[in-house]
Amino acid sequence: MKFFQYYDENHTVRLGFCRGELLADAQESVQKSGAEMPTTLTDVLHHADRKTVLEAYQTIEPVAISGEISFAPAVSTPEKIICIGLNYKAHMDEIGFARDREFPPVFPKYPSSLTGHEQLIHLPKTGEQFDYEAELVIVIGKEAHEVTTEQAQDCIFGYTAGNDFSARDLQFKTGQWLLGKACDDFAPAGPFLVPADA
């Protein structure tokens, strides 16, 4: 089972879920079933018993979404977006960079950087050298502070695909990468969020 978010006709973000090839609306499916379960992604992520919620979404009768779907970001209201730079060798070789293996570059993106699958990226007028990189996005589903490596796995809700879009000329204007990395629309994410235990 997978979750996704999409825009309804009022451009409101709604939660959807996949049942095989069927794309269903969470709120309508839950209402039809009469179950008491969260119907927004934020509520699913923060639910005390996530396992029960995920199992419930696998059993309720899905109500299909009609018409064409306009995807919102897989996660649209994160508290933080933390990115790890130079995280695979092929890319380091491609751009001629080396890095300290123990301490890679870390940089933020912001919620305004997020955009959905197949949505437009609005390029800043101050940039000229645009680039993109496919990334695995790890969605943390519970509060985590100074956790051990072993505890970290339990904090992961799921995974989605991401695009680390960049304006390279802006990125290297200073020692920090923020200018070229955190522009609006520079973090497409989705379309689907796959729970970790799937």
N, C-alpha and C positions, 0 to 999 in steps of 0.2 A: 504494500500500500504506500502511496505517496500523497503528500499535501502540495497545494499550490495556492497562490493568491491571484485574484483577478479583479478587474474593474467592472462594476455593473454600469447600467446606462446613466447613472448619476455620478460616475467616476468615484464611487465609494469602493474601497478595498474590501473584498469578501474572500472568505476561505473556501477552497474547494478541495476535493480529494479524488483520487483515482481508484476505480474498481475495475481492474483489467484495463480495457481501452476506454471505458466510460469515464467522463469527467463530470463530477457531481458537485452540487452546491451543498456546503456543510449545513448552513442554517435551515434550508428547506428540508434536507434529509432528516435532520434531528427533529424538527417540528413534526414531520410526517410520522416518525417512529414513536414519538411521545417520550423519548429518552431525555434524561437530564445530563447533558454533556456540554463542554465548551464549544462555541461555534466561531471563535476568532483564533488566529494563530497565537496571539499573545496569551490568551487564556489556556490554550493547549500547552504552550511552553511552560507556563507557570503552575499548571495543575499539580497537586500534591501526588496524585497517582497516575502518572503518565501511561503506565503499562495498561491500566484498565481503560483509559481513554482510547489508546491505540487499538485495543481489542474491540472496543465498541464500534469504532469507525470501520472495522473489518466486517462487522455483522449487520449494521443497520441497512435498511433498504435505501439505495442511492437515488436521489432525484437529479436527473441529468440536466446540465446547463444547456439551454437552447441558444442557437446562434453562434457566431464567431466569438472566440475568447480573446480578450486583450489582457495579457499577463501583467500583473504587478510584480515587484521584486519578490522572490521566494520568502524573504523576511524583510518587512518594510520599516520596522521601528526598533532596531537594535540600540542598546545603550552604547556599544562601542563596535567599531570595525577596526581590527588590528591586522595588519598585513605584514608578511615576512618577505623581504626582498631577496633576490638572487637565490631562490630556493630549489633550483635544479640545474645540473651541470650543463646540459645542452644549451640552456639560455645564457649561462655565464660564458660559455665558449663563443656563442653567437655574437655577444656584445663586447667580448674581450675583457670581461671583468673577473677579478678574483675576490674572494672574501674570506674572512676569518670563519672557519667552519663552526666554531662554538658560538659565535655571536654574529648572526646575520643582521643586515639592516632591518629595522622595524619602523613602519610608518603607519599613520592612520588614514582612513577615509571616513567620510561622514554620512549620516543618513541621507543627506541631499545628494550624495554621490550615487545612491542606489537608483536603478531603473530596472524595468522588467524585460523579460525575454522578447526580442524583436521590437523593442521600443527604440525610438530615435535617440541618438547621442548628439546633444547640441555642443558643437565645438566652440571653445572660447576664441575670441578674435585675436587674443594676444599670443596664441600658440600656432605653430606651423608644422612641427615634427611629431605626428601622432603614431602611436604604436599600441599593440594589444597583446595580452598573454592569457591563455586559458589557465584557470586555477581551480583547485578543489577548495570549496568553502566549508568550513567546519562551524556548525551552529551550536553554540553552547546553550543548554537548556535549563541550567540552574546556576545560582550564585556560586562563584568559585573564587576563593582568595587563598593564595599560598598553598595550593593543593600539591600533593606529591604526584609523580608520574603515574603511579598506580591509581590514584584517585581521579586523575584527569579524565580517564576514559569514561567514568560514570557521569561526568558532567556534560558529555556530548549528547545533544538531542538527535542530531542528524547531519546530513550532508547535502550540498547542492553544488551546481556548477557556477563558476564566476568568470568574469572577464576583467582583468586588471588593465583598464584602459589608461593610457598615459600621454602626456604632451612632453616629449623628451627634452625639447629646448627649454621649457619652463622648469622641468624637473632638476636640471643641472645648473640653473642660475645661482643656486645657493648650495650649501652643504647639506641641507635638508631636502627631501624629495617632495615635500608637501605641495608646492606650487603646481607641479605637473601630475600629481596623482589624485588629489582630492577635489577636483572640479565637479560640478554638477553632472550627473549622468555617467560618471567615469567608473561605475561599479555595477554593470549589469549582473544580475544574479537570478538563476533559475533555469527553466521554469519550475522544476519540481524539487521538493524537499523530501529526502528519503530518510525515514527514521533509522537511527543507528542499528537497531536490532533487526532491521530488514536486510 
